Each structure stands twice: as C-alpha cells, then as structure tokens.
C-alpha cells in the first residue's frame, strides 16, 4: 500500500523583482528598502520585511546554539511517500513545524537486518498482533488437529512469523522497485496492521507510480500461488497442510485488499497513476483516489460487520449480538479509521508537494551587509539600517565571508552595550553546509537545510558572490502561509 503525501515567498519590503548586486554583498530577493519612519535592524523586533506575516517575528534561538546539535527554528520537512502491505497505514509524517534536522538513523523498533541496504524494523505493536494471531489460529488448529494439544500454539506462532515474512516480501517488492527508479527508501517497518516501506520521494511519472504500487500486490499473489503449488503434494489434515493453506489464503487476502482502488492502499496509488496519466496532473489523481479511499472506509465500517453477521464470509449467520459481533465491529472501525486517515494524509502531502516549488532561496533571502570582525555591534546595525539590510555577515580582510551574526544573539545584547560588543563575539562560524545556492528551491532547498541545521544560512550566487542570508524562521513562515492557501 502506498501512502504519500509548501510554501511561499517571505519577502523583504516591496514587491520589486530580485536584483542581486555585484560586489561582496547583494540585496534580498525583493530589493527591500527600510521604512524611514521605522528603521529596521537585524536581530531586533521590527516590521518584518520578508516574512509572509508582518506581525510575526523570527523565532529566537539560544545564543550558544551549535549547528550540529541544537535544532534551529522550524522548517517544513520533506514529504515522505509510504508504501504499506497487509493493511492500510496512515503514512503522512511530515507537516509544518518540523525542524530541519540532520537525518538520524531511522528507528521504529527492533532492527532485523538491512536487505538491499534498507533497514528493516519490527515495531513493538507487531508482538501484540503476533500474540493475537497465535491465539486465533491456535483456536482453529484445535478444531482441525485436536491431537496437537498445547503444541498448537507453537505452530500458530510459526504461522504468525511466516505470515509477516510474506508481508516483508511484499514490502521488499516496493523497495526494489523504488531503488530501481532511484528513489531513496528510508526504512521498512513491520507493525500492527502489516508493513510500511518509507519511500522518501515521489515517482516522477504516472507509469513509474503505477509500477511502484503494483509490484507489492503482485508479489503477494505470486506467494499465494507458490504456497498453493507447495500444498498440492501435502497430505490434507496435517500440520504442513494447514500451515500452507493458511499462508496461501492470507497472501491472497493481502493482495486482494491492497488492490482495492482507494488511498492509502496500493490500488489507490494505481488509480492515482491512471488519473494522473489521463489528466496530466498528479493532484487530480490524488484527490480522486483519496475520495475513493474515504468511500472505501465507510464501506468497510458498515459492510464488514454485515457480511460477517450474514455468513457471507464463510462463517455461520448470527442472529443475536455476541462477542464475535462486537469484535467484528471493532475491527471494522479500526480498519475504516486507518483508511480514512491515510486518505486524508495523502491529500495533505499532495498539497504540500504542490506548494514546495514556491519555496525559493532567492525569494526568501534577507539582504545582508558585510562587516569586519572587530566592528562594534552598534556600528554594524547602523550600516545595516542605512542599506536596508536585515542580516550581518562577518568578512575577512579580503572581503570573504567567515561567519554569520546570529539574529537571536543580537536581540540578547542591551542597546547601551552594543557600542562595546564586537560582531565577531555574536557570530557563528560558516561551515560548508551553511552555504546554500541562491538557485535552490523546493525539496532541494529543504534537503540542504535539513542536512545542516542552523538558524541562518549564507546564500551565494553561482559566481561565489554573497547574495544574502536565509533565515530558517522565514522558510517556516513561508511554508505555513503557502499551505494555508487553497490548492
């Protein structure tokens, strides 16, 4: 199953187009000019010349912030795409308000291995469902093979492990296809309602999207056929026969369920790909598949208990309401809630992707003024006000940038002390990761910020000239404002 899931232009002053200047400094994207009635200084609460919300000030940072250990002001995360098997899963994990952090080793449970270099985790919820399968399947074995006695639970536990091994094969099919299309896979996680392959980027074409979604159910169908062929020479009524029959049926159910045409199921991704191909717009495909998914959730909520109670699923019809009926209704409610939530997450993540191209480093950059390391803070702020800048870059004797003066550090210095404080004492040394190209936008920009967390970044032209300073707080506000606009 596939669950996937911003932006705007915090500007500096007026709406003029970007006009980078030559020399060691350049203006912000909009060529902002200070308001004579209310001059601005970098790092002080003032009329926000760039942010999408003029009433919001950049989030302050700790003066001793370390870019490798302390998260900066929040920026929106990259929207992940998820493929899940077995049962639906609401995979949207991103949203505004998440800081750009150095990507840690993905967790999520007990690490089982790294097939194809992708870590596979077993979530704690898996042990709960394994116990449930062992108990339910053990009860069935007691009717079919009563001579097993208590050993039936050992056989049932083996079935639970084998079933989830089949789910892992389903997920590996998604993973191999994603790697084939050069899409990074963060991890595979086996959990309560099946498995999830966390694919971090979306397929570039509807054809690849269709293939990426279809290979999971296809492998489940193949496994069902393999277990059927293995069952043929086995004597019925034996432990191997019961296990093979159970695995055949369970994989057939996994394949059939995931082929239902609604997000977040694999069939929903396939429907999305078809609509995308017809309309040429991925968002249209997501909307169609998500609403079909919501209709499917309602159908599961109402239809599953009715089918079970009527005996249409192979059990005896039930006239009264008993414990089995309550359990069926509870299971239907859980499935319906997960499908409904997954469909909604897919819509939100698609909307996020739709707005991501609007995040452009050039449009979000604040104008900066270069100052030598020993310049008093008060003098640096005077120069910034005079040029309409909102950021300070400490340069060496040759005009090369060496550090950025942190906005939060400026705010923490009382005005009467600013003539005696050198800007170098408030600056953060530049690292390679804190230098970003003015041409970055969308996911590439967010990836660059997430890989190297900081509160400010030096934005440079392709020629190496300083374009300005990018604040992580500005990126977050731009994202939030863009996401608030209708698609």
C-alpha positions in Angstrom: 0.0 0.0 0.0 1.1 3.5 -0.8 0.7 6.5 1.5 2.3 9.8 0.5 1.8 12.7 1.0 4.7 24.4 0.6 5.4 27.3 0.5 5.5 30.9 -0.2 7.7 33.9 -0.5 8.6 35.8 2.6 9.7 39.0 1.1 11.8 41.9 2.1 10.0 45.1 1.7 8.2 45.9 -1.5 7.2 43.7 -4.5 10.0 44.6 -6.9 11.7 41.6 -8.6 15.0 40.4 -7.2 18.1 42.4 -8.3 21.3 41.0 -6.9 24.1 43.5 -6.8 27.7 42.9 -7.8 30.4 43.0 -5.2 30.7 41.4 -1.8 27.1 41.9 -0.9 23.7 41.7 -2.6 20.2 42.8 -1.7 17.5 40.4 -0.7 15.3 39.0 -3.3 12.9 41.9 -3.4 15.3 44.8 -3.1 13.8 45.9 0.2 14.2 49.5 1.4 13.8 50.5 5.1 10.9 52.5 6.2 12.3 55.9 7.3 9.6 56.1 9.9 10.5 52.8 11.4 14.1 51.8 10.6 14.9 48.1 11.0 17.9 46.5 12.4 19.0 42.9 12.1 18.0 40.9 15.1 15.6 43.3 16.6 11.8 43.0 16.5 10.7 45.3 13.7 8.3 45.4 10.8 9.1 42.1 9.1 10.4 43.0 5.7 10.4 39.5 4.3 8.1 37.1 6.2 4.7 36.3 4.9 3.1 37.5 8.1 4.2 41.0 9.1 3.0 40.5 12.6 5.4 37.6 13.3 9.0 37.9 14.4 11.6 35.3 13.7 11.8 32.7 16.5 14.7 33.4 18.8 17.5 31.0 19.2 19.8 30.1 22.0 22.9 32.3 21.9 25.1 29.3 22.3 23.5 27.3 19.6 25.6 24.6 17.9 24.5 23.9 14.4 25.3 20.3 14.7 23.4 19.7 17.9 20.7 22.3 18.5 17.7 22.4 16.2 17.1 25.7 14.5 13.8 27.4 14.0 11.4 25.0 12.4 11.2 24.5 8.7 8.8 22.1 6.9 10.0 18.6 6.3 10.4 16.8 3.1 7.1 14.9 2.4 7.7 11.2 2.5 5.9 8.7 0.4 5.0 5.4 2.1 4.1 2.0 0.7 2.5 -0.4 3.0 1.3 -4.0 2.8 -1.1 -6.2 4.7 -3.4 -3.5 5.9 -3.8 0.3 5.4 -1.5 2.7 7.1 -1.7 6.4 7.5 1.8 7.3 6.4 1.9 11.0 6.4 4.5 12.0 8.9 5.5 15.4 7.8 4.0 18.8 8.2 4.8 22.3 9.1 6.5 22.9 12.4 9.1 20.2 12.0 12.7 21.5 12.3 15.3 20.7 9.6 17.4 18.1 11.5 20.4 16.1 10.5 18.8 12.9 9.4 19.4 10.3 12.1 19.5 6.6 11.7 15.8 5.7 11.3 14.4 3.8 14.2 11.0 2.4 15.0 11.5 -0.9 16.8 13.8 -3.9 16.7 16.3 -3.8 13.8 16.1 -7.2 11.9 18.5 -6.6 9.0 19.4 -4.5 6.0 18.3 -6.1 2.8 19.4 -4.0 -0.2 20.9 -1.6 2.3 17.5 -0.7 3.7 16.9 -1.2 7.5 14.0 -3.4 8.4 12.4 -2.8 11.8 9.8 -4.7 13.8 7.6 -2.3 15.7 6.5 -3.2 19.3 2.9 -3.4 18.0 3.9 -6.4 15.9 4.4 -8.5 19.1 0.8 -7.7 20.0 -0.6 -8.8 16.7 1.6 -11.9 16.7 0.1 -12.9 20.0 -3.4 -12.3 18.6 -2.7 -14.4 15.5 -1.2 -17.1 17.7 -4.3 -17.2 19.9 -6.9 -17.1 17.0 -5.0 -19.5 14.7 -4.4 -21.8 17.7 -8.2 -22.0 18.3 -8.7 -23.0 14.7 -6.0 -25.7 14.9 -7.7 -27.1 18.0 -10.8 -27.9 15.8 -8.7 -29.2 12.9 -5.9 -31.0 14.7 -7.1 -31.6 18.3 -4.3 -34.1 18.9 -1.7 -31.3 18.9 -2.8 -30.1 22.4 -0.8 -27.2 23.7 1.7 -27.6 20.9 -0.9 -25.9 18.6 0.2 -22.5 19.9 3.8 -23.2 18.9 2.5 -24.0 15.4 0.4 -20.8 15.4 3.4 -18.7 16.4 5.3 -20.2 13.4 2.3 -19.2 11.2 2.4 -15.6 12.5 6.1 -15.3 11.8 5.7 -16.8 8.3 2.8 -14.5 7.5 4.8 -11.4 8.4 7.7 -12.8 6.4 5.3 -12.7 3.4 4.4 -9.2 4.3 8.2 -8.3 4.3 8.5 -9.8 0.8 5.6 -7.5 -0.3 7.4 -4.5 1.1 10.7 -5.6 -0.4 9.0 -5.6 -3.8 8.1 -1.9 -3.3 11.6 -1.2 -2.1 13.4 -2.9 -5.0 11.2 -1.0 -7.5 11.9 2.3 -5.7 15.6 1.7 -5.7 15.4 0.7 -9.4 13.8 4.1 -10.1 16.5 5.8 -7.9 14.0 6.8 -5.2 15.6 6.6 -1.6 14.0 4.3 0.9 14.4 5.3 4.5 13.3 2.1 6.1 10.8 -0.8 6.2 8.7 -1.3 9.3 6.6 -4.3 10.2 3.8 -3.2 12.5 0.3 -4.0 13.8 -1.6 -3.8 10.5 1.1 -5.0 8.1 4.2 -3.3 6.9 5.3 0.1 5.6 8.1 1.0 3.1 9.0 4.6 3.7 10.0 5.9 0.2 11.2 9.5 0.6 10.4 10.8 -2.9 7.5 10.6 -5.3 7.7 8.8 -8.6 8.4 11.2 -11.5 5.9 9.7 -13.9 2.5 8.0 -13.6 3.9 4.9 -15.2 6.5 4.5 -12.5 3.9 5.3 -9.9 1.7 2.5 -11.2 4.6 0.0 -11.3 5.8 1.0 -7.8 2.3 0.4 -6.4 1.5 -2.8 -8.3 4.6 -4.8 -7.5 3.6 -5.3 -3.9 0.2 -7.0 -4.5 1.8 -8.8 -7.5 4.4 -10.4 -5.2 1.6 -11.3 -2.7 -0.3 -13.1 -5.5 2.9 -14.9 -6.6 3.5 -16.0 -3.0 -0.1 -17.3 -2.8 0.5 -19.3 -5.9 3.7 -20.7 -4.6 2.0 -21.9 -1.4 -0.8 -23.4 -3.4 1.7 -25.4 -5.5 3.6 -26.5 -2.3 0.2 -27.6 -0.9 -0.6 -30.0 -3.7 1.7 -32.9 -2.7 1.0 -32.4 1.0 -1.5 -34.7 2.8 -4.6 -32.7 4.0 -5.2 -32.5 7.7 -1.5 -32.4 8.6 0.4 -29.5 10.2 2.3 -28.7 7.0 -1.0 -28.8 5.0 -2.8 -26.4 7.5 0.1 -24.0 7.5 0.5 -23.9 3.7 -3.3 -23.4 3.3 -3.3 -20.6 5.8 -0.4 -18.8 4.2 -1.9 -19.2 0.7 -5.2 -17.7 1.8 -3.6 -14.9 3.9 -1.4 -13.8 1.0 -4.4 -13.9 -1.3 -6.3 -11.6 1.1 -3.3 -9.3 1.4 -3.1 -9.0 -2.4 -6.9 -8.5 -2.9 -7.2 -6.0 -0.1 -4.3 -3.9 -1.3 -5.7 -3.8 -4.8 -8.8 -2.0 -3.7 -8.8 1.3 -5.6 -8.6 3.8 -2.8 -5.8 5.6 -1.0 -3.8 4.7 1.0 -3.9 1.2 -0.4 -1.7 0.1 -3.4 -4.8 0.0 -5.6 -5.4 3.7 -4.7 -1.9 4.5 -5.9 -2.6 2.7 -9.1 -5.9 4.7 -9.5 -4.0 7.9 -8.8 -1.4 7.0 -11.5 -4.2 6.3 -14.1 -6.0 9.6 -13.3 -2.6 11.4 -13.4 -1.9 9.9 -16.8 -5.3 10.9 -18.2 -5.3 14.5 -16.8 -1.6 15.2 -16.7 -2.0 16.5 -13.1 -0.9 14.3 -10.2 -3.0 16.4 -7.7 -6.2 15.4 -9.6 -5.2 11.7 -9.3 -4.6 12.1 -5.6 -7.9 13.8 -5.0 -9.8 11.1 -6.9 -8.0 8.2 -5.2 -8.3 9.8 -1.8 -12.1 10.3 -2.0 -12.5 6.7 -3.3 -10.4 5.7 -0.2 -12.8 7.6 2.1 -15.8 5.9 0.4 -14.0 2.6 0.9 -13.5 3.4 4.6 -17.2 3.9 5.0 -18.0 0.7 3.2 -15.6 -1.2 5.5 -17.2 0.3 8.6 -20.7 -0.7 7.5 -20.2 -3.6 5.2 -17.7 -5.8 7.1 -19.9 -6.4 10.2 -22.9 -7.0 8.0 -21.1 -9.5 5.8 -19.7 -11.4 8.9 -23.1 -11.5 10.6 -24.9 -12.7 7.5 -22.4 -15.6 7.0 -21.3 -14.3 3.6 -17.6 -14.7 4.6 -17.9 -18.4 5.3 -19.0 -18.4 8.9 -22.4 -19.2 10.3 -25.0 -16.5 10.2 -25.6 -14.8 13.6 -29.0 -13.6 14.8 -28.0 -12.1 18.1 -25.3 -9.7 19.1 -22.4 -11.6 20.8 -18.7 -11.1 21.5 -17.8 -12.1 17.9 -20.1 -9.5 16.5 -18.6 -6.8 18.8 -15.1 -7.9 17.8 -16.0 -7.7 14.1 -17.4 -4.2 14.5 -14.3 -3.1 16.4 -12.0 -4.5 13.7 -14.1 -2.8 11.0 -14.0 0.5 12.9 -10.2 0.3 13.2 -9.7 -0.5 9.5 -12.1 2.2 8.5 -10.3 4.8 10.6 -6.9 3.9 9.3 -8.1 4.0 5.7 -9.9 7.3 6.2 -6.8 8.8 8.0 -4.5 7.5 5.3 -6.6 9.1 2.5 -6.6 12.4 4.3 -2.8 12.3 4.8 -2.3 11.6 1.1 -4.3 14.7 0.3 -2.3 16.8 2.7 1.0 15.5 1.5 0.0 16.0 -2.2 -0.9 19.6 -1.3 2.4 20.0 0.4 4.2 18.8 -2.8 2.1 21.1 -4.9 3.4 24.1 -2.9 7.0 23.1 -2.5 8.3 24.7 -5.7 7.2 28.1 -4.3 9.9 27.8 -1.6 12.8 29.6 -3.4 16.0 30.6 -1.7 16.3 33.7 -3.8 12.9 34.9 -2.8 13.3 34.2 0.9 16.8 35.7 1.3 17.4 38.7 3.5 19.7 41.5 2.3 23.0 41.3 4.2 25.8 43.8 4.9 29.4 42.7 5.3 31.3 43.9 8.3 34.8 43.2 9.7 35.1 41.0 12.7 36.1 43.9 15.1 33.2 46.2 14.1 31.1 47.3 17.1 27.6 46.0 17.0 26.1 49.4 17.1 28.1 50.5 14.0 27.1 47.3 12.2 23.5 47.9 12.9 23.8 51.5 11.7 25.2 50.3 8.4 22.5 47.7 8.1 19.8 50.3 8.6 21.4 52.6 6.1 21.4 50.0 3.4 18.1 48.4 4.2 19.7 45.1 5.2 18.4 42.7 7.9 21.5 40.5 8.3 25.2 40.8 9.1 28.0 38.8 7.5 31.4 38.9 9.1 34.1 39.1 6.4 37.9 38.8 6.5 40.4 41.4 5.2 39.8 40.3 1.6 36.0 40.5 1.9 35.4 36.8 2.1 32.6 35.6 4.4 33.8 33.8 7.6 30.8 33.8 9.9 27.1 35.0 10.3 25.9 37.2 13.1 23.0 35.4 14.7 19.8 37.3 15.0 18.9 35.8 18.4 22.3 36.9 19.7 21.8 40.5 18.6 18.4 40.6 20.4 20.1 39.5 23.6 22.5 42.4 23.7 21.1 45.5 25.5 21.3 48.7 23.4 23.6 50.5 25.8 26.2 47.7 25.5 26.2 47.5 21.7 29.0 50.0 21.1 31.3 47.8 23.2 30.4 44.4 21.7 32.2 43.2 18.6 30.1 41.5 16.0 32.6 38.5 16.0 31.5 37.6 19.5 27.9 37.1 18.3 28.8 35.3 15.1 28.6 31.6 14.1 31.5 30.3 12.0 30.4 29.3 8.5 30.6 25.6 7.6 30.2 24.2 4.1 26.7 23.1 4.9 25.7 26.7 5.9 26.4 27.9 2.3 23.4 27.4 0.0 23.0 28.3 -3.6 20.6 31.1 -4.5 19.1 28.8 -7.1 17.9 26.2 -4.7 14.1 25.7 -4.4 11.5 23.2 -3.2 12.7 19.9 -1.9 16.3 20.6 -2.8 16.3 23.6 -0.6 14.7 21.8 2.3 17.1 18.9 2.0 20.0 21.3 2.2 18.7 22.9 5.4 17.7 19.6 7.0 21.2 18.1 6.3 22.9 21.1 8.1 20.7 22.5 10.8 21.3 26.2 11.6 19.3 29.3 12.3 20.8 31.3 9.4 22.5 30.3 6.1 24.7 32.3 3.7 23.1 32.4 0.3 25.6 32.7 -2.6 25.5 33.2 -6.3 26.9 30.7 -8.7 29.8 33.1 -9.1 30.6 32.8 -5.4 29.3 36.4 -4.6 27.3 36.9 -1.4 23.6 37.2 -2.2 22.3 37.5 1.4 21.3 35.5 4.5 18.5 32.9 4.6 16.7 32.5 8.0 15.2 29.2 8.8 12.3 31.0 10.5 11.5 32.8 7.2 11.3 29.4 5.5 8.9 28.1 8.1 6.6 31.1 7.9 6.6 30.9 4.1 5.6 27.3 4.2 2.8 27.8 6.7 1.4 30.7 4.7 1.5 28.8 1.4 -0.1 25.7 2.9 -3.0 27.9 4.2 -3.8 28.9 0.6 -6.3 26.7 -1.3 -4.8 24.4 -3.9 
